[in-house]
Amino acid sequence: MYKRVSLKKLLLSLLTAGCFGWTACTVPSGVFEKNVTLPGQQWESGFKPTINFVVSPQDTANIYNVYIVLRHTDAYNYNNIWIRGTVKSPGDSAGRSERYDLSLADNEKGWKGSGMDDIFEDRVWIQQQTKFTRPGTYSYTLEQIMWDDPLKNVLNVGVRIEKVP
């Protein structure tokens, strides 16, 4: 039992350090991912992380797939999570919001995401074949809209953007 706890703490420390290493980044390498660590391994409804990324003029011609990334423990109580995602384009004063029902598990097979020990990561596709038509800084704000507040056993939430080949 002692080794398991130590491994979990080491993994969480490495994930946290990796998350803090990212700042607003550009997407030209083909992949952008930024995750935000949730305080106390719980997501309060008032905690709405915003993730910024920059699209350069030459990247406006490319097509991308956008994912929400979620890390949770095996103790998470639900098969899904409801998230409101708001994207704000460069030059816009207001963002465009959508609600997403992300399926994390099913009753027959259990957790869908990849796991190590009792931590699972899900990358759920939310926008397929997307074009970022304006160069500049885009912002994604993520908010949990479940009944529970705070929503326990959620470690990180983030956005992943992949250039379509």
SVG drawing of the C-alpha trace seen along z (x, -y; Angstrom):
<svg xmlns="http://www.w3.org/2000/svg" viewBox="-28 -43 36 49">
<polyline fill="none" stroke="black" stroke-width="0.4" points="0.0,0.0 2.8,-2.4 4.4,-2.1 1.1,-2.6 0.5,-5.9 4.1,-7.1 3.7,-6.2 0.4,-8.1 2.0,-11.2 5.0,-11.0 2.7,-10.8 0.5,-13.7 3.7,-15.8 5.0,-15.1 1.6,-15.9 1.3,-19.1 4.9,-20.2 4.1,-19.4 0.9,-21.5 2.7,-24.5 5.3,-24.3 2.9,-25.4 2.0,-28.9 0.1,-30.4 1.5,-28.4 1.2,-28.3 -0.1,-25.2 2.3,-25.0 4.0,-21.8 0.7,-20.0 -0.3,-19.4 -1.2,-21.7 -2.3,-20.4 -2.6,-22.3 -4.1,-20.9 -5.0,-22.7 -4.7,-21.0 -7.8,-21.2 -7.2,-22.3 -7.8,-19.5 -8.7,-17.0 -12.2,-18.4 -13.8,-20.8 -15.8,-23.5 -18.4,-25.1 -16.8,-28.5 -13.4,-27.3 -13.5,-27.9 -10.0,-27.5 -9.2,-29.3 -6.7,-27.9 -5.2,-30.2 -3.4,-29.3 -2.2,-31.4 -3.0,-30.7 -0.5,-32.3 -1.6,-33.6 -0.2,-30.6 -2.1,-28.2 -5.5,-29.6 -5.6,-27.4 -5.2,-24.2 -7.9,-21.9 -7.8,-20.8 -9.6,-18.4 -10.3,-19.6 -10.6,-17.5 -11.3,-18.0 -8.8,-16.1 -9.9,-15.0 -8.0,-13.1 -9.9,-11.5 -9.5,-8.8 -11.2,-5.5 -13.3,-6.9 -15.1,-9.3 -18.8,-8.6 -20.3,-9.0 -20.1,-7.4 -20.1,-10.9 -19.4,-14.6 -21.2,-17.6 -18.9,-20.5 -19.7,-23.9 -17.0,-24.9 -16.8,-28.5 -14.5,-29.5 -13.5,-33.1 -12.0,-34.0 -9.5,-36.9 -11.2,-40.2 -14.5,-38.9 -15.9,-40.4 -18.1,-37.5 -17.5,-33.7 -19.6,-31.0 -20.6,-28.3 -21.6,-24.6 -22.6,-21.9 -20.8,-18.6 -21.9,-15.3 -18.6,-13.4 -19.0,-9.7 -16.2,-8.4 -17.4,-4.8 -20.0,-2.2 -21.6,0.4 -20.1,3.4 -16.5,2.4 -15.9,-0.2 -13.7,-3.3 -13.1,-4.2 -9.9,-6.3 -6.4,-5.0 -5.4,-4.3 -2.4,-3.8 -3.1,-2.5 -6.3,-4.3 -5.9,-7.4 -7.6,-7.6 -7.3,-10.0 -9.9,-10.6 -9.5,-12.6 -13.0,-13.3 -13.4,-14.7 -15.6,-17.8 -14.9,-19.5 -14.0,-17.6 -12.5,-19.3 -12.3,-22.8 -10.7,-25.8 -9.4,-28.7 -10.1,-31.4 -8.5,-34.4 -4.9,-34.6 -4.4,-35.6 -5.2,-34.3 -8.1,-31.9 -9.4,-31.1 -11.2,-28.0 -13.0,-28.3 -14.1,-25.0 -16.8,-24.8 -18.3,-21.7 -22.1,-21.8 -22.8,-18.7 -25.2,-18.6 -22.3,-18.0 -20.5,-21.0 -17.6,-20.4 -17.3,-17.5 -14.8,-15.2 -12.0,-13.0 -11.3,-15.1 -7.6,-15.9 -7.0,-17.9 -9.0,-19.3 -7.6,-20.7 -7.8,-21.1 -5.9,-19.3 -5.8,-20.5 -4.4,-18.3 -3.7,-19.4 -5.4,-17.0 -2.9,-15.6"/>
</svg>
